[in-house]
Amino acid sequence: MKISKYTSVFIIGICSLLSVNLNAENRVLKTLQKCKNQPDSLIATILLDSAHGLKFVDFSMAQQYAEQAIIYAEKSNNFVVHGNAYNVIGICHHLQSEYKIAFRYYAKALDLFKKHNYTRGQGSSLINLGVLYTDQQDYKTSIKYYFKAKKYAEIGKDSVNISSIYNNIAINYQKLLFPDSAIYYYNKSLEIRKKLKKNELIATTLSNIATVYSDNKEYEKSLEYHVQALKYDSLANDKRNLVLAFNNISSSYAGLKNYTKAIEFSIASLKLAEELKYTQMYPDIYYNLFSIYPFLNDYKNAYIYSNKYILLKDSLSTEESKEVIMEMQAKYDSQLKESEITTLNTQNDLQKQKIDKQRNFTYFLVVLAVLLLIIVFIIYKTSKQKSIANKLISNQNAELLNQKKEIQEKSNVIELKSNQLQTALIEIKDSINYAKKIQEAILPKSIHLDEFTDRVSILYLPKDVVSGDFYWYEKIDNKYIFVTADCTGHGVPGAFMSMIGVNNLNQIIVDNKITSPNAILKELNIAIKKVLKQEEVDSESRDGMDISVVCFDVDRNIISYSGAFRPLIYIRNNELIEIKGSRQPIGGNAPIDFDYELNEFEYKKEDIFYMFSDGFPDQFGGPKMKKLMIKQMKELFMNVHNQAPDMQVNSLKKSFEDWKGTNDQVDDILVMCIKI
């Protein structure tokens, strides 16, 4: 029965397909007949409009209209219709998961629009390619295409499209498990949509932000954004969206263990869904209810809604249930057969035992005879093998002499290689030591900063000969700028990154006279990503740096600070204050247009400022062989802050050595102390 059923469906499918294709051809021919006296360009536009109207409804018919549109577009040199028809055909294949074919048509459209420098068309094709790569779970490539599409949308000042592109970039970052980047781009999308007063789009973005916080189990933040989304859904007057919003709020309350509120919003969602006959939402709401009621010890309602959920799921999968029943029947039949086989095997075993006893005595006699024969054979064989063995020993002695000679020759080769390796090692060490001299040459040699001369001291302990941490300072007009940075890695790779960082800081601050810390970081981020080609589609580089920058404006008595994953700590009146940096690095996964946060405040006499890399707090040591951690480092700062800067650094160095003990240093160490 099962075979015939699938066969009949297959035949009906073929007949239906043939009918659809014939209908499609007839409809296209009728459209062409009606337009036969119109100009080719107008016919192409009419055919394209028909293809657009059918692309989500009837793939075959939409493709035929699009193919005819291409013919008439070529006749009239209408490249806009021509390229858009390629995009429609690409969408039809895309929706059928034929990704390679879809890519080919999107690429054709993009090439055609590039040829005619048509920015709007290029933007649409790039968005299509972004969606295509998202559907194939290649989120990084998708992001690259969306950034390209954004440039064209900005040229056309298409705010709605820009907001959608930001939203889609955020979705990809969320899929890549980069929540900070996802929220950054969701907020950029939200800002535009609020200006446009698109309530339904605002609600969508707010709900998306809520899911990021929910993924991180930050249910209070998630609830806050779901409630905001509910407000805009109400303004949009789309009751179906309200059903989803109520259910989302219920899930957030459940995450916060406020089960009474969770039930309240789930019931509200269910009532509205029943009023609208929005049956697609029933399973999710039922699931929410029967998951929450047990926490209120209301097992009666838990049973009611679990039953509704199961019945609804069963009604949607009757065929699956039948197959499960047939599978269980087959397993039962198999068990019965196995039982019968076991009974027969037991009877056979009893019969075999009787036969085995009779055979055992016969086997004993046979084995005894065979053993006697074997003993005679062994005696003969032993005497023969003894003479063979003597000859073999003689040959082996000769072979051993040859092997000894070969071993001596190989030993000479190994000694030669060892000498060569020793020479190479010396050359490598010399090269690294010379690299250290180069690195030391690019770092500031001594403090020549007028009134700051005796107020700055630096603890700098590379893990290896060269370091991935670096410090930098300079005076520009009457502003004093200080930098501490922690590059990706340590040793030679880290040193390369530090040289790139110092070179770009010289260009940004000294040459271009940029002194605001947030502007310095933004320019440095752009420069690092360009130098390492991190914006290219096939780039594998994720190197970068964590950094803190401060600027003392002597004329205004103001300090400005910005950081990328590195904080600024200062002590005033025996109180320690920490200002955290932005949660994005320089380079690496940071967006190229990221705006780093700026902090400004008045500095006072006797203030002490600390900037440092993560090497000091990450060092393993102490009695329990644990990391020092930032909390204990703050205690060290409090203990030494009344000393002069150079004495503070000596005290910090001693504390570090005491904590580390005999353990290896795990990372480069950099601490800068500035006392006003």
C-alpha positions as CSV (number, residue, x, y, z in Angstrom):
1,M,0.0,0.0,0.0
2,K,2.8,2.4,0.9
3,I,4.5,1.9,-2.4
4,S,1.4,2.5,-4.5
5,K,0.6,5.6,-2.5
6,Y,3.9,7.2,-3.2
7,T,3.7,6.1,-6.9
8,S,0.3,7.8,-7.3
9,V,1.6,11.0,-5.8
10,F,4.6,11.0,-8.1
11,I,2.4,10.6,-11.2
12,I,0.0,13.3,-10.0
13,G,3.0,15.6,-9.5
14,I,4.2,15.0,-13.1
15,C,0.7,15.7,-14.5
16,S,0.4,18.8,-12.4
17,L,3.8,20.1,-13.5
18,L,3.0,19.6,-17.2
19,S,-0.3,21.5,-16.7
20,V,1.5,24.4,-14.9
21,N,4.1,24.7,-17.6
22,L,1.4,24.7,-20.4
23,N,-0.6,27.3,-18.4
24,A,2.5,29.4,-17.9
25,E,3.3,29.4,-21.7
26,N,-0.4,30.2,-22.5
27,R,-0.4,33.1,-20.1
28,V,2.9,34.5,-21.4
29,L,1.6,34.2,-25.0
30,K,-1.6,36.0,-24.1
31,T,0.3,38.8,-22.5
32,L,2.5,39.2,-25.6
33,Q,-0.6,39.1,-27.8
34,K,-2.2,42.0,-25.9
35,C,1.0,44.1,-26.1
36,K,2.0,43.3,-29.7
37,N,1.5,46.9,-30.9
38,Q,3.4,48.5,-27.9
39,P,7.1,49.5,-28.0
40,D,9.6,46.8,-27.0
41,S,10.8,48.7,-23.9
42,L,7.2,48.9,-22.6
43,I,6.6,45.2,-23.3
44,A,9.8,44.3,-21.4
45,T,8.5,46.4,-18.4
46,I,5.1,44.7,-18.4
47,L,6.6,41.3,-18.6
48,L,9.0,42.1,-15.7
49,D,6.1,43.4,-13.6
50,S,4.3,40.1,-14.2
51,A,7.4,38.2,-13.2
52,H,7.7,40.2,-10.0
53,G,4.1,39.5,-9.1
54,L,4.6,35.7,-9.4
55,K,8.1,35.2,-8.0
56,F,6.8,34.1,-4.6
57,V,3.7,32.3,-6.0
58,D,4.6,30.3,-9.1
59,F,8.4,29.9,-9.8
60,S,8.0,28.4,-13.3
61,M,5.6,31.1,-14.6
62,A,7.7,33.9,-13.0
63,Q,10.8,32.6,-14.8
64,Q,9.1,32.4,-18.2
65,Y,7.9,36.0,-17.8
66,A,11.4,37.1,-16.8
67,E,13.0,35.2,-19.7
68,Q,10.7,36.9,-22.2
69,A,11.4,40.3,-20.5
70,I,15.1,39.7,-21.1
71,I,14.4,39.2,-24.9
72,Y,12.5,42.4,-25.2
73,A,14.9,44.3,-23.0
74,E,17.8,43.3,-25.2
75,K,15.9,44.5,-28.3
76,S,15.3,47.9,-26.7
77,N,18.6,48.2,-24.9
78,N,16.8,48.5,-21.5
79,F,19.5,47.3,-19.2
80,V,17.4,48.1,-16.0
81,V,14.7,45.6,-17.0
82,H,17.4,43.2,-18.2
83,G,19.3,43.2,-14.9
84,N,16.1,43.1,-12.8
85,A,14.8,40.1,-14.8
86,Y,18.1,38.2,-14.0
87,N,17.5,39.0,-10.3
88,V,13.9,37.6,-10.5
89,I,15.2,34.4,-12.0
90,G,17.9,34.2,-9.3
91,I,15.2,34.7,-6.6
92,C,13.1,31.8,-8.0
93,H,16.1,29.4,-7.9
94,H,17.1,30.8,-4.5
95,L,13.7,30.0,-3.0
96,Q,14.0,26.4,-4.3
97,S,17.4,26.1,-2.6
98,E,19.2,26.0,-6.0
99,Y,22.0,28.2,-4.6
100,K,24.6,27.8,-7.4
101,I,22.1,28.7,-10.1
102,A,20.8,31.6,-8.0
103,F,24.3,32.9,-7.5
104,R,25.0,32.8,-11.3
105,Y,21.9,35.0,-12.1
106,Y,22.6,37.4,-9.2
107,A,26.2,37.8,-10.5
108,K,24.9,38.4,-14.1
109,A,22.6,41.2,-12.8
110,L,25.5,42.7,-10.8
111,D,27.9,42.7,-13.8
112,L,25.3,44.3,-16.1
113,F,24.5,47.0,-13.6
114,K,28.3,47.6,-13.0
115,K,28.8,47.9,-16.8
116,H,26.2,50.7,-16.9
117,N,27.2,52.2,-13.5
118,Y,23.6,51.8,-12.2
119,T,24.1,52.1,-8.4
120,R,20.5,51.2,-7.4
121,G,20.7,47.9,-9.3
122,Q,24.1,47.1,-7.9
123,G,22.7,47.6,-4.4
124,S,19.7,45.2,-5.0
125,S,22.0,42.5,-6.5
126,L,24.4,42.7,-3.6
127,I,21.6,42.4,-1.1
128,N,20.3,39.3,-2.9
129,L,23.8,37.9,-2.6
130,G,23.9,38.7,1.1
131,V,20.7,36.8,1.7
132,L,22.0,33.9,-0.4
133,Y,25.1,33.5,1.8
134,T,23.1,33.8,5.0
135,D,20.8,31.0,3.9
136,Q,24.0,28.9,3.2
137,Q,25.2,29.8,6.8
138,D,28.3,31.6,5.4
139,Y,27.6,34.6,7.6
140,K,31.0,36.3,7.2
141,T,30.7,36.5,3.4
142,S,27.1,37.6,3.7
143,I,28.3,40.6,5.9
144,K,30.8,41.6,3.2
145,Y,28.1,41.8,0.6
146,Y,25.8,43.8,2.9
147,F,28.5,46.4,3.5
148,K,29.0,46.8,-0.2
149,A,25.2,47.1,-0.7
150,K,25.2,49.8,2.1
151,K,27.5,52.0,0.1
152,Y,25.1,52.0,-2.9
153,A,22.1,52.6,-0.7
154,E,23.8,55.6,0.9
155,I,24.5,57.0,-2.6
156,G,20.8,56.7,-3.4
157,K,19.9,58.0,0.1
158,D,17.6,55.0,0.5
159,S,17.0,55.1,4.3
160,V,14.5,52.2,4.4
161,N,17.0,49.9,2.6
162,I,19.9,51.1,4.8
163,S,18.0,50.2,7.9
164,S,17.2,46.8,6.5
165,I,20.9,46.2,5.6
166,Y,22.0,47.1,9.1
167,N,19.3,44.8,10.5
168,N,20.6,41.9,8.3
169,I,24.2,42.6,9.2
170,A,23.2,42.3,12.9
171,I,21.4,39.0,12.2
172,N,24.6,37.6,10.7
173,Y,26.7,38.8,13.7
174,Q,24.2,37.2,16.0
175,K,24.5,33.9,14.1
176,L,28.3,34.2,14.5
177,L,27.9,34.6,18.3
178,F,29.2,38.2,18.4
179,P,26.4,39.8,20.5
180,D,28.1,43.2,21.0
181,S,28.4,43.7,17.2
182,A,24.9,42.4,16.6
183,I,23.4,45.0,19.1
184,Y,25.6,47.8,17.6
185,Y,24.1,47.2,14.1
186,Y,20.5,46.6,15.4
187,N,20.8,50.0,17.1
188,K,21.9,51.7,13.9
189,S,18.9,50.1,12.1
190,L,16.6,51.2,15.0
191,E,17.8,54.8,14.9
192,I,16.9,55.1,11.2
193,R,13.6,53.4,11.6
194,K,12.6,55.7,14.4
195,K,13.3,58.7,12.2
196,L,11.2,57.2,9.5
197,K,8.4,56.4,12.1
198,K,8.0,52.9,10.6
199,N,6.3,51.4,13.7
200,E,6.2,47.8,12.4
201,L,9.9,47.9,11.4
202,I,10.8,49.4,14.8
203,A,9.0,46.6,16.6
204,T,10.8,44.0,14.5
205,T,14.3,45.5,15.4
206,L,13.4,45.8,19.1
207,S,12.3,42.1,19.2
208,N,15.6,41.1,17.5
209,I,17.6,43.0,20.1
210,A,15.6,41.2,22.8
211,T,16.6,37.8,21.4
212,V,20.3,38.7,21.7
213,Y,19.9,39.4,25.4
214,S,17.7,36.3,25.8
215,D,20.5,34.2,24.1
216,N,22.9,35.6,26.8
217,K,20.3,34.8,29.6
218,E,20.0,38.6,30.3
219,Y,16.2,38.2,30.7
220,E,15.6,41.7,32.3
221,K,17.1,43.4,29.3
222,S,15.3,41.0,27.0
223,L,12.0,41.8,28.7
224,E,12.7,45.6,28.5
225,Y,13.0,45.4,24.7
226,H,10.1,43.0,24.2
227,V,7.9,45.5,26.1
228,Q,9.1,48.3,23.8
229,A,8.4,46.2,20.8
230,L,4.8,45.6,22.1
231,K,4.2,49.4,22.3
232,Y,5.2,49.8,18.6
233,D,3.2,46.7,17.5
234,S,0.2,48.3,19.2
235,L,0.8,51.5,17.2
236,A,1.1,49.5,13.9
237,N,-2.3,48.0,14.6
238,D,-1.3,44.5,13.5
239,K,-2.9,42.2,16.0
240,R,-1.0,39.1,14.7
241,N,2.2,40.8,15.8
242,L,0.7,41.4,19.2
243,V,0.2,37.6,19.6
244,L,3.9,37.0,19.0
245,A,4.8,40.0,21.3
246,F,2.7,38.6,24.2
247,N,4.3,35.2,23.8
248,N,7.8,36.6,23.7
249,I,7.2,38.6,26.9
250,S,5.9,35.4,28.6
251,S,9.1,33.7,27.7
252,S,11.2,36.5,29.2
253,Y,9.2,36.4,32.5
254,A,9.7,32.7,32.6
255,G,13.5,33.2,32.3
256,L,13.2,35.7,35.2
257,K,11.3,33.0,37.2
258,N,8.2,35.3,37.4
259,Y,5.9,32.4,36.5
260,T,2.7,34.3,37.4
261,K,3.4,37.1,34.9
262,A,4.6,34.5,32.3
263,I,1.2,32.7,32.5
264,E,-0.7,36.0,32.3
265,F,1.0,37.0,29.0
266,S,0.7,33.5,27.6
267,I,-3.0,33.4,28.3
268,A,-3.4,36.9,26.7
269,S,-1.5,35.6,23.6
270,L,-3.7,32.6,23.4
271,K,-7.0,34.5,23.7
272,L,-5.9,36.9,20.9
273,A,-4.7,34.1,18.7
274,E,-8.1,32.3,19.1
275,E,-9.9,35.6,18.3
276,L,-7.9,36.0,15.1
277,K,-7.9,32.2,14.4
278,Y,-4.1,32.5,14.2
279,T,-3.6,28.7,14.5
280,Q,0.1,28.7,13.5
281,M,0.9,30.2,17.0
282,Y,-1.1,27.6,19.0
283,P,1.8,25.1,19.4
284,D,4.2,27.7,20.7
285,I,1.7,29.1,23.2
286,Y,0.6,25.6,24.4
287,Y,4.3,24.6,24.8
288,N,4.9,27.8,26.9
289,L,1.9,27.1,29.1
290,F,2.6,23.4,29.9
291,S,6.3,24.3,30.5
292,I,5.5,27.1,33.0
293,Y,2.5,25.7,35.0
294,P,4.6,23.0,36.8
295,F,6.7,25.8,38.4
296,L,3.4,27.0,40.0
297,N,2.6,23.4,41.1
298,D,-0.5,23.6,38.8
299,Y,-0.2,20.2,37.3
300,K,-3.8,20.1,36.2
301,N,-3.3,23.0,33.7
302,A,0.1,21.6,32.8
303,Y,-1.6,18.3,31.8
304,I,-4.4,20.1,29.9
305,Y,-2.0,22.2,27.8
306,S,0.5,19.4,27.3
307,N,-2.4,17.3,26.0
308,K,-3.5,20.1,23.7
309,Y,0.0,20.5,22.4
310,I,0.4,16.7,21.8
311,L,-3.0,16.4,20.1
312,L,-2.2,19.4,17.8
313,K,1.2,18.0,17.0
314,D,-0.4,14.6,16.3
315,S,-3.0,16.1,14.0
316,L,-0.1,17.7,12.0
317,S,1.8,14.4,11.7
318,T,-0.7,11.5,11.3
319,E,1.5,9.7,8.8
320,E,4.5,9.9,11.2
321,S,2.3,8.3,13.9
322,K,1.3,5.5,11.6
323,E,4.9,4.8,10.7
324,V,5.9,4.7,14.4
325,I,3.0,2.2,15.1
326,M,4.2,0.0,12.2
327,E,7.7,0.2,13.5
328,M,6.6,-0.9,17.0
329,Q,4.6,-3.8,15.5
330,A,7.6,-4.9,13.6
331,K,9.8,-4.8,16.8
332,Y,7.1,-6.9,18.7
333,D,7.0,-9.5,15.9
334,S,10.8,-9.7,16.0
335,Q,10.7,-10.3,19.8
336,L,8.3,-13.2,19.4
337,K,10.4,-14.8,16.8
338,E,13.5,-14.4,18.9
339,S,11.7,-16.1,21.8
340,E,10.8,-19.1,19.6
341,I,14.4,-19.3,18.4
342,T,15.7,-19.3,22.0
343,T,13.4,-22.2,23.0
344,L,14.5,-24.3,20.0
345,N,18.2,-23.5,20.8
346,T,17.7,-24.8,24.4
347,Q,16.4,-28.1,23.1
348,N,19.2,-28.4,20.6
349,D,21.7,-27.7,23.4
350,L,20.5,-30.7,25.5
351,Q,20.7,-33.1,22.5
352,K,24.2,-31.8,21.7
353,Q,25.4,-32.5,25.3
354,K,24.6,-36.2,24.9
355,I,26.4,-36.4,21.5
356,D,29.4,-34.5,22.9
357,K,29.9,-37.0,25.7
358,Q,30.1,-39.9,23.2
359,R,32.5,-38.0,21.0
360,N,34.8,-36.8,23.8
361,F,36.4,-40.3,24.4
362,T,37.0,-40.8,20.7
363,Y,38.6,-37.3,20.5
364,F,40.9,-38.2,23.4
365,L,42.3,-41.3,21.6
366,V,42.8,-39.3,18.4
367,V,44.5,-36.4,20.2
368,L,46.9,-38.9,22.1
369,A,48.0,-40.4,18.8
370,V,48.5,-37.0,17.2
371,L,50.6,-35.9,20.2
372,L,53.0,-38.9,19.9
373,L,53.5,-38.1,16.2
374,I,54.1,-34.4,17.0
375,I,56.8,-35.4,19.6
376,V,58.6,-37.5,17.1
377,F,58.4,-34.7,14.5
378,I,59.7,-32.1,17.0
379,I,62.8,-34.2,17.9
380,Y,63.7,-34.5,14.2
381,K,63.0,-30.8,13.5
382,T,65.0,-29.6,16.5
383,S,68.2,-31.3,15.3
384,K,67.8,-29.9,11.8
385,Q,67.1,-26.4,13.0
386,K,70.1,-26.4,15.3
387,S,72.5,-26.7,12.3
388,I,70.5,-24.0,10.5
389,A,70.7,-21.7,13.6
390,N,74.5,-22.0,13.8
391,K,74.8,-20.9,10.2
392,L,72.3,-18.1,10.8
393,I,74.3,-16.8,13.8
394,S,77.4,-16.6,11.7
395,N,75.6,-14.6,9.0
396,Q,74.1,-12.3,11.7
397,N,77.5,-11.5,13.2
398,A,78.7,-10.3,9.8
399,E,75.6,-8.2,9.4
400,L,76.1,-6.7,12.8
401,L,79.5,-5.5,11.8
402,N,78.1,-3.8,8.7
403,Q,75.3,-2.2,10.9
404,K,77.9,-0.9,13.4
405,K,79.7,0.8,10.5
406,E,76.4,2.4,9.2
407,I,75.6,3.6,12.7
408,Q,78.9,5.3,13.0
409,E,78.4,7.0,9.7
410,K,74.9,8.2,10.7
411,S,76.3,9.4,14.0
412,N,78.8,11.6,12.1
413,V,75.9,13.0,10.0
414,I,73.8,13.7,13.2
415,E,76.8,15.5,14.8
416,L,77.2,17.6,11.7
417,K,73.4,18.5,11.7
418,S,73.6,19.3,15.4
419,N,76.4,21.8,14.7
420,Q,74.4,23.3,11.9
421,L,71.3,23.7,14.1
422,Q,73.5,25.2,16.8
423,T,74.8,27.8,14.3
424,A,71.2,28.5,13.1
425,L,70.0,28.9,16.7
426,I,72.7,31.4,17.4
427,E,71.8,33.4,14.2
428,I,68.0,33.3,15.2
429,K,68.9,34.6,18.7
430,D,71.1,37.3,17.2
431,S,68.2,38.3,14.9
432,I,65.7,38.5,17.7
433,N,68.1,40.5,19.9
434,Y,68.6,42.9,17.0
435,A,64.7,43.0,16.6
436,K,64.7,44.0,20.3
437,K,67.0,46.9,19.6
438,I,64.7,48.0,16.7
439,Q,61.7,47.8,19.0
440,E,63.4,49.7,21.8
441,A,64.4,52.4,19.2
442,I,60.8,53.1,18.2
443,L,59.6,53.4,21.9
444,P,60.1,56.7,23.8
445,K,63.5,56.6,25.4
446,S,63.0,58.9,28.4
447,I,60.4,61.4,29.7
448,H,60.9,64.9,28.2
449,L,57.4,66.2,28.8
450,D,58.0,69.4,30.7
451,E,55.9,69.3,33.9
452,F,55.2,65.6,33.4
453,T,58.9,64.7,33.4
454,D,59.1,63.2,36.9
455,R,55.5,62.2,37.1
456,V,55.4,59.2,34.7
457,S,56.9,55.8,35.3
458,I,56.6,52.6,33.3
459,L,56.8,48.9,34.3
460,Y,57.7,47.1,31.0
461,L,58.6,43.3,31.2
462,P,58.4,41.4,27.9
463,K,57.6,37.7,28.2
464,D,60.2,36.9,25.4
465,V,63.0,39.0,24.1
466,V,60.6,41.2,22.1
467,S,57.1,42.3,23.2
468,G,53.5,42.5,21.9
469,D,52.8,45.3,24.4
470,F,54.0,48.8,23.7
471,Y,53.7,52.3,25.2
472,W,53.7,55.7,23.5
473,Y,53.5,59.3,24.5
474,E,53.9,62.7,22.8
475,K,53.3,66.4,23.4
476,I,51.1,68.2,20.8
477,D,50.8,72.0,21.5
478,N,49.8,72.1,25.1
479,K,48.3,68.6,25.2
480,Y,50.0,65.4,26.6
481,I,49.0,62.1,25.1
482,F,49.8,58.7,26.6
483,V,49.1,55.3,25.1
484,T,49.4,51.7,26.4
485,A,48.6,48.8,24.0
486,D,48.4,45.0,24.1
487,C,48.7,43.5,20.6
488,T,47.6,40.0,19.5
489,G,50.2,37.5,20.7
490,H,53.6,38.1,22.1
491,G,57.2,37.5,21.0
492,V,58.0,38.2,17.3
493,P,54.4,38.2,16.0
494,G,53.3,40.6,18.8
495,A,56.4,42.8,18.1
496,F,55.4,43.2,14.4
497,M,51.9,44.3,15.5
498,S,53.4,46.8,18.0
499,M,55.6,48.4,15.2
500,I,52.5,48.7,13.0
501,G,50.7,50.4,16.0
502,V,53.5,52.8,16.8
503,N,53.9,53.8,13.1
504,N,50.1,54.5,12.7
505,L,50.0,56.5,16.0
506,N,52.8,58.7,14.8
507,Q,50.9,59.4,11.6
508,I,47.5,59.9,13.3
509,I,48.7,62.1,16.2
510,V,52.0,63.7,15.2
511,D,51.4,64.1,11.4
512,N,47.6,64.7,11.3
513,K,47.4,66.5,14.7
514,I,44.4,64.4,15.9
515,T,44.4,64.6,19.7
516,S,40.9,63.4,20.8
517,P,41.3,59.8,22.1
518,N,38.0,58.5,20.6
519,A,39.0,59.9,17.2
520,I,42.5,58.4,17.5
521,L,41.1,55.0,18.2
522,K,38.6,55.2,15.3
523,E,41.4,56.2,12.8
524,L,43.7,53.5,14.2
525,N,41.0,50.9,13.8
526,I,40.5,51.9,10.1
527,A,44.3,51.9,9.5
528,I,44.9,48.5,11.1
529,K,42.0,46.8,9.2
530,K,43.3,48.3,5.9
531,V,47.0,47.4,6.6
532,L,46.0,43.7,7.4
533,K,43.3,43.7,4.6
534,Q,40.7,42.5,7.1
535,E,37.8,44.0,5.0
536,E,38.5,41.7,2.0
537,V,36.1,38.8,1.5
538,D,38.8,36.1,1.7
539,S,40.8,37.7,4.5
540,E,41.8,35.3,7.3
541,S,43.5,37.9,9.5
542,R,41.9,38.6,12.9
543,D,44.9,40.3,14.5
544,G,44.4,43.5,16.4
545,M,45.1,45.1,19.8
546,D,43.5,46.2,23.0
547,I,44.5,49.8,23.9
548,S,43.9,52.8,26.2
549,V,44.5,56.4,25.3
550,V,44.5,59.5,27.6
551,C,45.0,63.2,26.7
552,F,45.9,65.8,29.4
553,D,44.7,69.3,28.2
554,V,46.8,71.6,30.4
555,D,45.0,74.8,29.2
556,R,41.6,73.4,30.2
557,N,42.7,71.2,33.1
558,I,40.8,68.3,31.4
559,I,41.7,64.7,30.9
560,S,40.1,62.8,28.0
561,Y,40.1,58.9,27.8
562,S,39.0,56.3,25.3
563,G,39.7,52.5,25.5
564,A,39.3,49.4,23.4
565,F,38.8,46.6,25.9
566,R,41.3,48.3,28.3
567,P,40.2,50.4,31.3
568,L,41.6,53.6,32.9
569,I,42.0,53.5,36.7
570,Y,42.6,56.6,38.9
571,I,42.8,57.2,42.6
572,R,41.5,60.5,44.1
573,N,41.3,61.2,47.8
574,N,42.1,57.5,48.6
575,E,39.1,56.4,46.5
576,L,39.8,54.1,43.4
577,I,37.7,54.7,40.3
578,E,37.6,52.5,37.2
579,I,36.4,53.7,33.7
580,K,35.9,50.8,31.3
581,G,36.7,51.0,27.6
582,S,34.4,50.2,24.7
583,R,33.7,46.4,24.1
584,Q,35.4,46.3,20.7
585,P,39.1,45.8,19.9
586,I,41.2,47.7,17.4
587,G,41.2,45.6,14.2
588,G,40.1,42.0,14.4
589,N,36.3,41.6,14.5
590,A,35.6,45.3,15.2
591,P,33.3,47.0,12.6
592,I,35.4,49.4,10.5
593,D,33.1,52.3,11.3
594,F,32.8,51.7,15.1
595,D,32.6,54.8,17.3
596,Y,34.6,54.4,20.5
597,E,33.3,56.0,23.7
598,L,34.9,59.2,24.9
599,N,35.1,60.1,28.7
600,E,36.1,63.6,29.8
601,F,36.5,65.1,33.3
602,E,38.6,67.6,35.3
603,Y,41.8,66.3,36.8
604,K,43.1,67.5,40.1
605,K,46.4,67.7,41.9
606,E,47.6,64.5,43.5
607,D,45.4,62.3,41.2
608,I,47.2,59.1,40.2
609,F,46.3,57.4,36.8
610,Y,47.1,53.8,35.8
611,M,47.0,52.3,32.3
612,F,48.0,48.6,31.9
613,S,47.8,45.5,29.7
614,D,46.2,42.2,30.9
615,G,49.5,40.5,31.5
616,F,49.8,41.5,35.1
617,P,46.3,40.4,36.3
618,D,46.5,37.2,34.2
619,Q,49.7,35.9,35.8
620,F,49.4,32.5,37.6
621,G,51.0,32.3,41.0
622,G,50.3,32.6,44.7
623,P,49.7,29.8,47.2
624,K,46.8,28.3,45.1
625,M,48.4,28.7,41.7
626,K,45.6,31.0,40.4
627,K,45.5,34.2,38.4
628,L,46.2,37.4,40.2
629,M,43.0,39.0,38.8
630,I,42.0,42.7,38.4
631,K,40.6,42.9,42.0
632,Q,43.9,42.1,43.6
633,M,45.7,44.4,41.2
634,K,43.5,47.3,42.3
635,E,44.5,46.5,45.9
636,L,48.2,46.8,44.8
637,F,47.5,50.2,43.3
638,M,45.8,51.4,46.6
639,N,48.9,50.1,48.6
640,V,51.5,52.0,46.5
641,H,49.6,55.1,45.2
642,N,51.1,57.5,47.9
643,Q,54.6,56.8,46.6
644,A,56.5,58.6,43.8
645,P,55.8,57.1,40.3
646,D,59.3,55.4,40.1
647,M,58.9,53.9,43.6
648,Q,55.4,52.7,42.7
649,V,56.8,50.8,39.6
650,N,59.5,49.2,41.8
651,S,56.9,48.1,44.3
652,L,54.6,46.7,41.6
653,K,57.5,44.8,40.1
654,K,58.4,43.2,43.4
655,S,54.8,42.3,44.0
656,F,54.6,40.7,40.6
657,E,57.8,38.6,41.2
658,D,56.6,37.5,44.6
659,W,53.3,36.4,43.1
660,K,54.8,34.7,40.1
661,G,57.4,32.8,42.2
662,T,59.1,30.0,40.2
663,N,56.3,29.9,37.6
664,D,56.8,31.0,34.0
665,Q,55.7,34.5,33.0
666,V,52.5,33.9,30.9
667,D,52.3,37.2,29.0
668,D,54.0,40.6,28.4
669,I,53.7,43.0,31.3
670,L,53.0,46.8,30.9
671,V,51.9,49.2,33.5
672,M,52.0,53.1,33.1
673,C,51.7,55.2,36.3
674,I,51.0,59.0,35.9
675,K,50.9,61.2,39.0
676,I,49.5,64.8,38.7
